Amino acid sequence: MDEATSSLDNNTEKEFMKSIDKVKNNSTLIIIAHRLSTVKNCDVLYLISNGEIKDKGKYEDIIKRNNLQ
């Protein structure tokens, strides 16, 4: 999914991601997103900047290590 939520308002994005959470147990999903809220419930995140992987891990850890909000 390439930024499937980029044009959605916050409430619609939340509902969309709830649907994704219901099916993710049976699938491997690769989600590319600019909004951090979109990937908050993902199992593993990769932080990419300028074409390089800068960090990998859980949402909370990446936020702390990279001073993101």
Secondary structure, DSSP 8 states (H G I E B T S, - for coil): -BSTTTTS-HHHHHHHHHHHHHHGGGS----B-SSGGGGTT-S-EEEEETTEEEEEE-HHHHHHHTT--
